[in-house]
């Protein structure tokens, strides 16, 4: 007999005033205003038989919830007799999940809202043997119709934590314990960076969100219920952010979001951009230092040499200050908030989740390395910014403000207030200090939902969840910078570190770029400049450029400001070398405007390219540096020149500082898939190559065996880093000849001219047995305590020989050979006496063999006897067996619909 545990069941009762127990009552149930279920007439004492319950037959009960139900009743004197008049119909009762916010309005600059739903009836759950109800849930899945092939703005929903295990991003789970409560689901509008609001093609421009209940085992009435659609309307916000920028150019000329220009001729570190919202900490810092030295000049100009971008606890750094290691890298990526992308070898963008982004243009001249920095705001920056960028509100008068909203007196006080102490500069912080930075306070992560009806639709990848408020596809035309190095830093504490590095960063020499002249030479002209001559030169230089001719009429591109900066630069330095920087700042602003101003992308005439397309065809970065031709917006470099702007001499190899510098020139084989080569002048070209010379060394770094050299393609990350795959180095030899593997590496842009060589050491074993040791200042290799190194393999203390259980690793006896396990093997009393008497090797072997054979024979005989006994017992027992009935089987589903025993 099979028993079914009682289960909860949802019934509907038709309530009416009874007329006594003399009559029969016939109840008619209406579903969606149609009489569907007609119950048999019963007397009042059996009225529960007229309740409406679930039934697969639609004439006997409801088959699906999410329905409107009502009832009526009529009397009969006898069941088969004529019916009396039908009572008044009851009011419709909606049984299911009610969407209480079918229309949602979201502001573009405050892109978060909620969808609210409420159950009108409970759903059933299994009843446990003790009579209690087992907790269970009802899943609701979401979809947002869109064209997945197009980069469009979209609506995302809060990450469905309870449903992630089922491979679903969007939705929520309703618990049976709080089914009567309203449930709010956060949603967000994910914008595009364009000025014009990007809306669906629906008649009213609304996004539609569909919801449907999941397949609930044992509850077909609750499965696949389509809820009322939700329509999300987006309201545009203030447009004051459009066309705005904050800038720190050349030496540096400052420019606030509201267009107020000022000078910051000071050495130090400064806050360029600071977000007011403490829940979402965003910041951009810059460092300025002497640009270079001009003999006899007292007005020393200062250039931006480093920029640091921070969102929450994530930090990205571009550092090219003199006498320091050049870095273009993530210092921390704990929260995965920042998105750094490479436009070219010398041009980078770093996006905040809000859509605000930092544009960094690296400029190199004779004796000068600088960064031109622009911060381009998004809609969320309206009246929410501080720092040297000022307050974005179209009021220049209040740009010079402190954190508390107090106006500062003049640019000197303003510059001083936003200066930083050394310990406040993000690039100076160690890992613990970076970890302690205030985190992003967003309690909700938003995910991309399926774009079609949930059934039959392939859900989006679970990984498509983030804090971004702009669609990622808008940034995908540029290559994303590698975060692996950052992740290595965050995981370092989980690895057993080497006791000593091959070198320490603070002792490592980082040479000057001047040692290897990779770039074009922009030299100063020997001339005494007056303001009149400088202005004439700047006007001619700027207005004769292809960039100016194409971009001068583009809205929000301010060439007048850049020409004035050019004049100031010449008068301050008696040099024209920075004129090209102003032209590039013009191009940068122009390209930004083309990407965001939708009007410029529209075709003026049918068959004729848009203004944006026409400009992009004729404008190239740095106007190809005089070593190439601009073709359709791309430089076609002359022979022997490379980089996106044709500025680099391919016959001169890149300059290399070292390999795996953060790890001190070491690499743990278990995690060492690739090596990071650092330096300057690495180009994003197909001919970028890494040369790997692989060898082995003993503990004291003496080379043993042969050296093999391989050429592998390099993976370009930035102008300062190239990643070299270590595939050939990871091919294990049967028996390593040395204790540690070394790789001497060099890099070439053209596959012919290679850089200086630097060595990386890899532990060639799979364990934690190798370490480094300082021998009179020379870093060498050694075994860790408690390990053996035998025949090219590593074993921990107590680990047995694979073929002889009486041999193991015992580092107290020997670190290079197997040791005999004490007491291993079977011996007799006679043998013990003979051992004391030191028998000959022949006697000892003979005795051991005989004892072993005798023991084996006894074991075999014993096994046969036991087998015979067991066989007889089993045969005897089988004759006495009788067939017993099976125990009652308890079977139940997640949610009950019937009660049968």
C-alpha positions in Angstrom: 0.0 0.0 0.0 1.3 3.5 -0.9 0.4 6.4 1.4 0.3 10.0 0.4 1.0 12.6 3.1 -1.8 15.2 3.6 -1.1 18.3 1.6 -2.4 21.8 1.8 -5.1 22.7 -0.8 -6.5 26.0 -1.9 -10.3 26.1 -1.8 -12.8 28.9 -2.6 -16.0 29.1 -0.5 -19.2 30.7 -1.8 -20.7 32.5 1.2 -24.4 33.3 1.3 -27.2 33.5 3.9 -28.7 30.0 4.3 -32.5 29.4 4.2 -32.4 26.4 6.5 -31.6 22.8 6.0 -34.8 22.1 4.2 -33.5 23.1 0.8 -30.7 21.9 -1.5 -28.1 24.5 -2.5 -26.5 24.4 -5.9 -23.5 26.6 -6.4 -22.3 27.8 -9.8 -18.7 29.0 -10.1 -17.7 31.6 -12.7 -14.1 32.0 -13.9 -13.4 35.1 -16.0 -17.2 35.8 -16.0 -18.0 32.4 -17.6 -20.0 29.7 -15.7 -17.5 26.9 -15.6 -18.1 24.7 -12.6 -21.7 23.7 -11.6 -21.8 21.8 -8.3 -24.2 19.1 -7.4 -27.1 20.3 -5.1 -26.4 19.5 -1.4 -28.0 20.4 1.9 -26.4 22.9 4.2 -24.7 20.4 6.4 -22.7 19.2 3.3 -22.2 22.7 1.9 -18.4 22.2 1.9 -18.8 19.9 -1.1 -19.6 23.0 -3.2 -16.2 24.6 -2.6 -14.1 25.2 -5.7 -10.8 23.4 -5.7 -8.1 22.4 -8.2 -8.9 19.9 -10.9 -7.4 19.0 -14.2 -10.9 18.8 -15.6 -12.0 22.5 -16.1 -15.6 21.5 -15.5 -14.8 20.3 -12.0 -12.4 22.9 -10.7 -9.9 25.6 -11.5 -6.9 24.5 -13.5 -4.7 27.7 -13.2 -4.6 30.6 -10.8 -4.2 34.2 -11.7 -8.0 34.3 -12.4 -11.1 36.2 -11.5 -13.6 34.1 -9.6 -17.2 34.7 -8.5 -20.2 32.6 -7.6 -23.9 32.4 -7.4 -26.4 30.0 -5.8 -29.9 28.7 -6.4 -32.2 26.6 -4.3 -33.9 23.2 -5.1 -36.5 21.4 -3.2 -35.2 18.1 -4.4 -31.8 17.5 -6.2 -33.5 16.5 -9.4 -36.2 19.0 -9.3 -36.4 22.4 -11.1 -34.1 25.1 -9.7 -35.2 28.3 -8.2 -34.0 31.7 -9.4 -30.3 32.4 -9.4 -29.0 34.6 -6.7 -27.1 37.8 -7.4 -23.6 37.2 -8.5 -20.9 37.9 -6.0 -18.1 40.4 -6.7 -15.1 39.1 -8.7 -12.3 38.0 -6.6 -8.8 37.9 -8.1 -7.0 34.8 -7.1 -3.2 35.0 -7.8 -0.4 37.5 -7.8 -1.5 41.1 -8.1 0.9 43.6 -9.6 0.2 46.8 -7.7 2.6 49.0 -9.8 1.8 48.3 -13.4 3.2 51.7 -14.4 6.5 52.9 -13.0 8.1 56.3 -13.7 11.9 56.7 -13.4 14.0 59.9 -13.7 17.0 59.6 -15.9 19.3 61.1 -13.3 17.8 58.9 -10.5 17.5 55.7 -12.4 16.2 53.4 -9.6 12.6 52.4 -8.7 10.6 49.4 -7.5 8.0 47.0 -8.8 5.5 46.0 -6.1 3.4 42.8 -6.1 1.1 41.1 -3.6 -0.5 37.7 -3.3 -4.2 37.6 -2.8 -4.3 33.9 -1.8 -1.7 31.7 -0.1 0.0 28.9 -1.9 0.2 25.4 -0.4 3.2 23.6 1.1 3.8 20.0 2.3 2.5 19.0 5.7 5.1 17.2 7.7 4.3 14.1 9.8 4.2 16.2 13.0 1.5 18.3 11.5 3.6 21.4 10.8 3.9 23.0 7.4 7.2 22.7 5.6 8.5 26.1 4.5 8.5 26.5 0.7 8.5 29.3 -1.9 7.1 30.4 -5.2 9.4 31.7 -7.8 8.6 34.6 -10.2 10.9 35.1 -13.2 11.2 38.3 -15.2 11.9 39.2 -18.8 12.5 42.5 -20.6 11.8 42.4 -24.3 14.6 44.0 -26.4 16.8 43.3 -29.4 19.9 41.6 -28.0 21.9 42.4 -31.2 21.6 46.1 -30.8 23.4 48.3 -28.2 20.4 49.9 -26.5 19.5 51.3 -23.1 17.6 48.7 -21.0 15.9 48.0 -17.7 17.7 45.7 -15.3 16.4 44.0 -12.2 17.9 43.3 -8.8 20.1 40.2 -8.8 17.9 37.2 -8.0 19.9 35.7 -5.2 17.4 32.9 -4.5 17.3 31.9 -8.2 21.0 32.1 -9.2 21.4 28.4 -8.5 18.8 27.8 -11.1 20.7 29.8 -13.7 18.4 32.9 -13.6 19.4 36.5 -13.1 16.1 38.2 -12.7 13.2 37.4 -10.4 12.4 36.7 -6.8 11.1 34.1 -4.5 8.0 34.5 -2.3 8.0 32.6 1.0 4.9 30.9 2.3 5.5 32.5 5.7 5.0 36.1 4.5 2.7 35.6 1.5 0.4 38.4 2.8 3.1 41.0 2.6 3.7 43.3 -0.4 7.0 42.5 -2.1 9.1 45.2 -3.8 11.6 44.3 -6.5 14.2 47.0 -7.3 14.7 47.8 -11.0 17.1 50.3 -12.7 17.3 52.2 -16.0 20.6 51.5 -17.6 21.3 54.4 -19.9 23.5 55.0 -22.9 26.1 57.8 -22.8 24.4 59.8 -25.6 22.8 63.1 -24.8 19.5 62.0 -26.4 17.4 59.7 -24.3 17.4 56.2 -25.9 13.9 54.7 -25.6 12.1 51.6 -27.0 10.2 51.7 -30.2 6.9 51.1 -28.4 4.1 53.6 -29.0 4.6 55.4 -25.7 8.3 54.9 -25.5 7.9 52.6 -22.4 9.9 49.6 -21.5 7.8 46.5 -20.8 8.6 44.0 -18.1 7.1 40.6 -18.2 6.8 38.3 -15.2 5.8 34.7 -14.9 5.8 32.1 -12.1 8.3 29.3 -12.3 7.4 25.6 -12.7 6.4 24.5 -9.2 6.6 20.8 -8.7 3.3 19.4 -7.6 1.5 22.7 -8.1 0.4 23.0 -11.7 -2.1 25.7 -10.8 0.7 28.0 -9.6 3.1 27.1 -12.5 3.5 29.3 -15.5 1.1 32.1 -14.5 1.7 35.2 -16.5 1.5 38.3 -14.3 0.3 41.7 -15.5 2.9 43.5 -17.5 4.8 46.5 -16.0 5.4 49.5 -18.1 8.4 51.7 -17.2 8.5 55.3 -18.4 11.7 57.2 -18.4 11.6 61.0 -17.7 14.5 63.0 -19.0 16.5 65.1 -16.6 18.5 68.3 -16.7 20.9 68.5 -19.6 23.5 70.8 -18.0 26.0 67.9 -18.0 25.9 67.7 -21.8 29.0 69.1 -23.5 30.7 69.7 -20.2 34.3 68.7 -19.3 36.8 69.3 -16.6 40.5 69.4 -17.7 44.1 69.6 -16.4 46.2 70.2 -19.5 49.9 70.4 -20.0 51.5 72.5 -17.2 48.6 72.4 -16.1 45.9 74.8 -17.3 42.8 74.0 -15.3 39.2 74.1 -16.6 36.1 73.5 -14.4 32.9 71.8 -15.5 31.2 75.2 -15.7 34.0 76.5 -17.9 36.1 78.6 -15.4 39.7 78.6 -16.3 42.6 79.0 -13.8 46.2 77.9 -13.3 47.7 75.4 -10.9 51.4 76.0 -11.2 52.2 74.0 -8.0 54.1 70.8 -7.3 52.1 68.3 -5.3 49.0 66.0 -5.3 45.5 67.3 -5.7 41.9 66.2 -5.8 40.7 66.9 -9.3 37.2 65.4 -9.1 35.2 64.5 -5.9 31.7 63.1 -5.8 29.5 64.5 -3.0 27.5 61.3 -2.5 29.2 59.6 0.3 27.4 56.3 -0.4 29.0 56.1 -3.8 32.6 57.4 -3.3 34.2 58.5 -6.5 37.4 60.5 -6.8 40.1 61.5 -9.3 43.5 62.6 -8.0 46.5 64.0 -9.9 50.1 64.6 -9.2 52.1 67.5 -10.6 55.9 67.8 -10.8 58.5 69.8 -12.6 58.0 69.3 -16.4 61.8 69.7 -17.0 64.5 72.2 -16.4 65.2 75.2 -18.5 68.5 76.8 -17.5 68.2 80.4 -16.2 64.4 80.4 -15.9 62.7 81.2 -12.6 59.1 80.4 -13.6 59.3 76.6 -13.5 56.2 75.0 -15.1 54.7 71.9 -13.5 53.1 69.0 -15.4 50.6 66.3 -14.5 52.6 63.1 -14.3 50.1 60.8 -12.5 46.4 60.3 -12.3 44.5 58.0 -9.9 40.9 57.0 -10.3 38.9 55.6 -7.5 35.4 54.2 -7.1 34.6 52.6 -3.7 37.6 50.4 -2.9 38.7 50.1 -6.5 41.7 52.1 -7.7 43.3 52.5 -11.1 46.6 54.3 -11.6 48.5 55.9 -14.5 51.9 56.9 -13.2 54.7 58.3 -15.4 56.5 60.6 -13.0 60.2 61.0 -13.3 62.5 58.5 -11.5 59.6 56.2 -10.8 58.2 53.0 -12.2 55.8 53.7 -15.1 52.5 52.0 -14.3 49.2 51.8 -16.1 47.4 49.3 -13.8 44.7 48.5 -11.3 46.0 48.9 -7.7 42.8 47.4 -6.3 39.7 45.8 -7.9 37.9 44.4 -4.9 34.5 45.6 -6.0 34.9 45.4 -9.8 33.5 48.9 -10.2 36.0 50.6 -12.5 36.3 49.8 -16.2 39.6 50.9 -17.8 39.9 50.8 -21.6 42.7 51.4 -24.1 42.0 53.7 -27.0 45.6 53.5 -28.2 49.0 53.0 -26.7 49.0 56.6 -25.5 45.3 57.1 -24.8 43.1 55.6 -22.0 39.6 55.9 -20.6 38.5 54.9 -17.1 34.7 54.6 -16.6 32.9 55.0 -13.3 29.7 53.0 -12.8 27.7 56.2 -13.2 28.9 56.7 -16.8 31.3 59.6 -15.9 34.7 58.8 -17.3 38.3 60.0 -17.2 40.2 60.4 -20.4 44.0 60.3 -20.1 46.2 61.3 -23.1 49.9 60.5 -22.6 52.2 63.1 -24.2 56.0 62.7 -24.7 58.4 65.4 -25.8 62.1 65.9 -25.5 62.7 65.9 -21.7 59.0 66.1 -20.9 56.5 63.4 -19.9 53.0 64.6 -19.1 49.4 63.5 -19.0 46.5 65.6 -20.3 43.5 64.7 -18.2 39.8 65.3 -19.0 36.9 64.3 -16.8 33.6 64.0 -18.7 30.5 64.1 -16.5 27.3 62.1 -16.7 23.7 63.0 -15.7 24.4 61.8 -12.1 27.0 64.6 -11.7 24.5 67.5 -11.7 25.3 69.6 -8.6 27.1 66.6 -7.2 30.8 67.4 -7.9 33.6 69.1 -6.0 37.4 69.3 -6.2 39.4 71.3 -8.8 36.7 70.4 -11.3 34.3 72.7 -9.4 30.6 72.3 -9.0 28.6 71.3 -12.1 25.6 73.6 -12.0 26.3 76.2 -14.8 27.3 78.8 -12.2 31.0 79.6 -12.5 30.9 81.9 -9.4 30.6 79.0 -7.0 33.2 76.7 -8.6 35.9 77.5 -6.0 34.2 75.7 -3.1 35.3 73.4 -0.2 33.7 70.2 0.9 31.3 72.0 3.2 30.0 74.3 0.6 32.0 77.4 1.6 33.4 79.6 -1.1 37.2 79.9 -1.2 39.1 83.1 -2.0 40.8 82.9 -5.3 42.7 80.1 -7.1 45.6 80.0 -4.6 43.4 79.1 -1.7 41.3 76.8 -3.9 44.4 74.9 -5.1 45.8 74.7 -1.5 42.5 73.4 -0.1 42.3 70.5 -2.6 45.9 69.5 -2.2 46.8 66.2 -0.6 49.3 65.0 2.0 51.5 62.2 0.9 49.6 59.6 2.9 46.3 60.7 1.3 47.5 60.1 -2.2 46.0 56.8 -3.3 49.1 55.7 -5.3 51.1 55.8 -2.0 48.7 53.5 -0.1 49.6 49.9 0.6 47.2 47.0 0.2 45.9 47.2 3.8 45.2 50.9 3.3 43.5 50.4 0.0 41.4 47.7 1.6 40.2 50.1 4.3 38.8 52.6 1.8 35.1 53.2 2.1 33.1 50.8 0.0 30.4 51.4 -2.5 27.1 51.3 -0.5 24.9 49.9 -3.3 22.9 47.2 -1.6 21.5 46.0 -4.9 23.3 44.6 -7.9 21.3 44.8 -11.2 21.3 42.1 -13.8 20.4 41.8 -17.4 17.2 39.8 -17.8 16.1 37.4 -20.5 15.0 39.4 -23.6 12.1 37.1 -24.6 9.3 35.2 -22.9 10.9 33.2 -20.1 9.8 29.8 -21.5 12.1 28.6 -24.2 14.4 31.6 -23.8 18.1 31.1 -23.0 18.8 33.2 -19.8 21.5 35.7 -20.0 24.8 34.7 -18.4 24.8 35.0 -14.6 27.9 37.2 -14.9 26.0 40.0 -16.5 25.3 41.8 -13.2 27.0 45.0 -12.1 26.6 48.4 -10.5 26.9 50.1 -13.9 24.3 52.6 -14.8 25.3 52.7 -18.5 25.1 49.8 -20.9 28.5 48.0 -21.2 28.1 47.6 -25.0 28.6 51.4 -25.3 32.3 50.9 -24.3 33.1 47.6 -26.0 34.7 49.2 -29.1 37.8 49.7 -27.0 39.9 47.0 -25.5 39.5 46.4 -21.7 42.7 46.5 -19.7 43.7 43.3 -17.9 42.7 42.9 -14.3 44.6 39.6 -13.7 47.5 41.4 -12.2 45.2 43.2 -9.8 43.5 39.9 -8.8 46.9 38.4 -8.1 47.4 41.1 -5.6 44.1 40.4 -3.9 44.8 36.7 -3.7 48.4 36.9 -2.6 47.6 36.3 1.1 46.2 32.9 0.2 49.5 31.7 -1.1 52.6 30.7 0.8 55.0 33.5 0.0 58.7 33.2 -0.7 60.9 34.3 2.2 62.9 36.6 0.0 62.4 38.2 -3.4 65.1 38.4 -6.0 64.8 42.1 -5.6 62.7 44.6 -3.7 60.8 47.3 -5.6 62.2 50.2 -3.5 65.7 49.0 -4.5 64.9 48.3 -8.1 66.2 50.8 -10.7 63.6 52.3 -13.0 65.5 54.0 -15.8 64.5 57.2 -17.5 62.8 57.0 -20.9 65.4 59.4 -22.2 67.8 56.5 -22.1 66.0 55.0 -25.0 64.4 57.6 -27.3 61.4 55.7 -28.7 59.3 58.7 -29.7 59.5 61.6 -32.1 61.5 64.5 -30.9 59.5 67.6 -30.3 62.2 70.2 -29.6 62.0 73.8 -28.6 62.7 76.4 -31.1 65.6 78.8 -30.3 63.8 82.0 -30.3 62.7 84.8 -27.9 58.9 84.8 -27.8 56.6 87.7 -27.3 52.9 87.4 -26.7 52.2 88.7 -30.2 54.5 86.1 -31.8 53.2 83.3 -29.6 49.6 84.1 -30.5 50.4 84.2 -34.2 52.2 80.9 -34.0 49.4 79.2 -32.0 46.7 80.5 -34.3 48.5 79.2 -37.4 49.5 75.9 -35.8 46.0 75.1 -34.6 43.9 76.5 -37.4 46.1 74.8 -40.1 45.6 71.4 -38.5 43.2 68.9 -40.0 41.8 68.4 -36.5 40.8 72.1 -36.2 39.3 72.3 -39.7 37.1 69.3 -39.0 36.1 69.9 -35.4 36.0 73.7 -34.8 32.3 73.9 -35.6 31.4 70.9 -33.4 29.2 72.1 -30.5 31.0 72.3 -27.1 34.5 72.2 -28.6 36.3 75.3 -27.3 39.3 76.0 -29.5 39.7 79.6 -28.1 40.5 78.2 -24.7 43.1 75.8 -26.2 44.7 78.6 -28.3 45.1 80.7 -25.1 46.7 77.8 -23.3 49.1 77.4 -26.2 50.1 81.1 -25.9 50.7 80.7 -22.1 52.8 77.6 -22.6 55.1 79.3 -25.1 55.6 82.4 -22.9 56.3 80.2 -19.8 58.7 77.8 -21.4 60.0 79.8 -24.4 59.2 76.7 -26.3 56.6 75.4 -28.8 56.9 71.7 -27.9 53.5 71.6 -26.1 51.5 73.0 -29.0 50.6 69.5 -30.2 49.1 68.8 -26.8 46.6 71.5 -27.2 45.7 70.1 -30.7 45.2 66.7 -29.1 43.0 68.1 -26.4 40.8 69.6 -29.2 40.6 66.2 -30.9 39.7 64.5 -27.6 36.8 66.9 -27.0 35.7 66.6 -30.6 35.7 62.8 -30.5 33.8 62.7 -27.2 31.1 65.1 -28.6 30.8 62.9 -31.8 30.2 59.8 -29.6 27.5 61.5 -27.4 25.7 64.1 -29.6 23.1 62.0 -31.4 22.3 64.9 -33.7 25.8 64.7 -35.3 25.2 61.0 -36.0 22.1 61.6 -38.1 22.3 61.7 -41.8 21.9 65.2 -43.2 21.0 63.9 -46.7 20.1 60.5 -47.9 23.1 58.7 -49.2 25.5 61.2 -47.6 27.5 60.4 -44.4 26.6 62.1 -41.2 28.8 64.9 -39.8 30.3 62.4 -37.3 31.3 60.0 -40.0 32.8 62.8 -42.1 34.9 64.0 -39.3 36.1 60.6 -38.2 37.3 59.9 -41.7 39.8 62.8 -41.7 40.9 63.1 -38.1 43.7 60.9 -36.7 45.5 60.8 -33.4 48.4 63.2 -33.3 47.8 63.7 -37.1 50.0 60.5 -37.5 53.0 62.4 -36.0 54.3 63.3 -39.5 55.2 59.6 -40.1 52.1 58.3 -41.8 48.9 59.1 -43.7 45.4 59.5 -42.2 43.1 57.1 -44.0 39.5 56.9 -42.8 40.5 57.9 -39.3 43.3 55.4 -39.0 47.1 56.1 -39.5 48.8 54.2 -42.2 52.4 54.4 -40.8 55.5 54.9 -42.9 57.9 52.0 -43.0 59.9 51.7 -39.8 57.3 53.5 -37.6 54.6 52.1 -35.4 51.9 52.8 -32.7 48.4 54.1 -33.5 49.8 57.6 -34.1 53.0 56.4 -36.0 55.1 58.1 -33.3 57.5 55.2 -32.4 60.6 54.0 -34.2 60.3 50.3 -34.7 64.0 49.8 -35.0 64.4 50.8 -31.4 63.3 48.1 -29.0 61.0 48.9 -26.0 62.6 49.8 -22.7 62.1 47.0 -20.0 62.4 47.4 -16.3 61.8 43.8 -15.3 59.5 40.8 -15.2 56.9 40.1 -12.5 58.2 43.1 -10.5 55.5 43.0 -7.9 56.5 39.4 -7.1 60.2 40.3 -7.0 61.1 38.3 -10.2 59.6 35.0 -8.8 56.6 32.9 -9.9 54.8 30.1 -8.3 54.3 27.4 -10.9 50.8 26.6 -9.8 49.6 30.1 -10.6 52.2 31.1 -13.2 50.4 30.9 -16.6 51.9 34.2 -17.9 54.5 36.7 -17.0 54.1 40.5 -16.8 56.9 42.4 -18.5 57.0 46.0 -17.4 58.7 49.0 -19.1 57.7 51.4 -21.7 57.1 51.5 -25.5 55.2 48.3 -26.0 53.1 48.5 -29.1 49.8 46.9 -29.9 50.9 45.2 -33.1 50.7 41.7 -34.5 54.5 41.6 -34.6 54.8 42.0 -30.8 56.9 39.1 -29.6 58.4 37.7 -26.4 61.6 35.7 -26.4 61.8 33.1 -23.7 65.2 31.4 -23.0 64.4 28.5 -20.6 67.0 26.9 -18.4 67.4 25.2 -15.0 69.6 26.0 -12.0 70.7 24.4 -8.8 70.0 25.9 -5.3 72.9 28.3 -5.7 71.7 29.4 -9.2 74.3 27.4 -11.1 72.9 26.6 -14.6 72.6 22.9 -15.4 71.5 21.2 -18.7 70.7 22.9 -21.9 69.0 26.2 -22.6 66.1 26.3 -25.0 64.7 29.5 -26.6 61.2 30.0 -27.8 59.5 33.0 -29.5 55.8 33.5 -28.5 53.3 36.2 -29.4 53.0 38.9 -26.7 49.6 40.1 -25.4 49.6 43.9 -25.3 47.9 45.4 -22.3 49.3 48.9 -22.3 52.2 51.0 -23.4 53.8 50.0 -20.0 53.0 46.3 -19.8 53.0 43.3 -22.1 52.0 39.8 -21.0 54.1 36.9 -22.2 52.5 33.4 -22.2 54.7 30.8 -20.5 53.3 27.7 -22.3 56.7 26.3 -23.4 58.2 26.8 -19.9 55.4 24.9 -18.3 56.0 21.7 -20.2 57.3 19.4 -17.5 60.4 17.3 -18.2 60.3 13.7 -16.9 63.1 14.3 -14.4 64.2 18.0 -13.9 67.9 18.4 -14.0 67.9 21.5 -11.7 66.1 22.6 -8.6 64.5 25.8 -10.1 63.6 26.9 -13.6 64.7 30.2 -15.0 63.4 32.1 -18.0 65.4 35.0 -19.5 62.9 37.2 -21.3 63.0 40.1 -23.8 60.4 41.8 -25.9 60.3 43.1 -29.5 57.7 45.3 -31.2 58.7 44.2 -34.7 59.9 40.7 -34.0 63.5 41.7 -34.8 64.8 44.2 -32.4 64.6 42.9 -28.8 64.8 44.7 -25.5 67.3 44.0 -22.7 66.9 40.6 -21.0 65.4 40.1 -17.6 65.1 36.8 -15.7 62.1 35.2 -14.0 62.5 32.2 -11.7 59.8 29.6 -11.4 59.6 26.8 -8.8 59.4 23.7 -11.0 57.5 21.6 -8.5 53.8 21.3 -7.7 54.0 21.8 -3.9 55.1 24.3 -1.4 58.5 22.8 -0.8 60.7 25.5 -2.4 61.8 28.7 -0.8 64.4 31.5 -1.2 67.2 32.2 1.2 69.6 35.2 1.6 73.2 34.0 1.4 75.4 37.0 2.1 73.2 39.3 0.1 72.7 36.8 -2.8 69.2 35.4 -3.1 69.4 31.6 -3.6 67.0 28.7 -3.4 66.4 26.0 -0.7 64.0 23.4 0.5 61.5 24.3 3.1 61.7 22.5 6.4 59.8 19.2 6.3 60.3 18.4 2.6 62.5 16.1 0.5 63.6 16.6 -3.1 64.1 13.1 -4.7 64.6 12.3 -8.3 63.3 15.7 -9.4 60.2 15.6 -7.3 59.0 17.1 -4.0 57.7 15.0 -1.1 56.5 16.0 2.4 57.7 14.3 5.5 56.0 10.9 5.9 55.0 10.6 2.3 55.6 7.0 1.1 57.5 5.8 -1.8 55.0 4.9 -4.6 56.3 1.3 -5.0 57.8 0.5 -1.5 55.7 1.2 1.5 58.7 0.7 3.7 60.4 3.8 2.3 59.3 7.4 2.9 60.5 11.0 3.0 62.1 11.7 6.3 63.9 15.1 6.0 65.6 14.6 9.4 67.5 11.7 7.9 67.9 12.8 4.3 66.4 15.4 2.0 67.7 13.9 -1.2 67.0 10.1 -0.7 64.3 7.8 0.5 64.6 6.7 4.2 63.5 3.3 5.6 60.4 3.4 7.7 61.2 2.2 11.2 59.5 -1.1 12.2 58.2 -1.7 8.7 57.8 -5.3 7.6 56.9 -8.5 9.5 59.5 -10.2 11.7 59.8 -13.3 14.1 61.4 -13.7 17.4 64.2 -15.7 15.8 64.7 -12.9 13.3 65.0 -10.4 16.1 67.7 -12.5 17.7 69.5 -12.8 14.4 69.3 -9.1 13.9 70.9 -8.6 17.3 73.6 -11.0 16.2 74.1 -9.1 12.9 73.3 -12.0 10.5 74.6 -11.8 6.9 72.5 -10.2 4.3 71.9 -13.5 2.6 70.4 -15.0 5.9 68.2 -12.0 6.5 66.7 -12.1 3.0 66.1 -15.8 3.2 64.3 -15.7 6.5 62.1 -12.8 5.5 61.0 -14.5 2.3 60.0 -17.8 4.1 58.0 -16.0 6.7 56.2 -14.0 4.0 55.3 -17.1 2.0 54.0 -18.9 5.1 51.9 -15.9 6.1 50.4 -15.6 2.6 49.5 -19.3 2.5 47.7 -19.0 5.9 45.8 -16.0 4.7 44.6 -17.8 1.5 43.5 -20.9 3.4 41.6 -18.8 6.0 39.9 -16.9 3.2 38.7 -20.2 1.6 37.3 -21.5 4.9 35.4 -18.3 5.6 33.9 -18.4 2.1 32.7 -22.0 2.4 31.1 -21.2 5.8 29.3 -18.1 4.5 28.0 -20.0 1.5 26.5 -22.8 3.6 24.8 -20.3 6.0 23.3 -18.4 3.1 21.9 -21.6 1.5 20.4 -22.7 4.8 18.9 -19.3 5.5 17.3 -19.1 2.1 15.3 -22.1 2.7 13.6 -20.5 5.7 12.8 -17.1 4.1 9.2 -16.0 3.8 7.8 -13.1 1.8 7.1 -10.1 3.9 4.9 -7.1 2.8 6.8 -3.9 2.0 6.7 -1.0 4.5 4.3 1.8 3.6 6.0 4.3 1.4 5.6 8.0 2.1 5.6 10.2 -1.0 4.9 13.9 -1.1 5.4 16.8 -3.4 6.6 20.3 -2.5 3.1 21.7 -2.4 0.0 19.8 -1.6 -3.2 19.7 -3.7 -5.1 16.7 -2.3 -5.5 14.8 1.0 -5.6 11.0 0.4 -4.6 8.2 2.7 
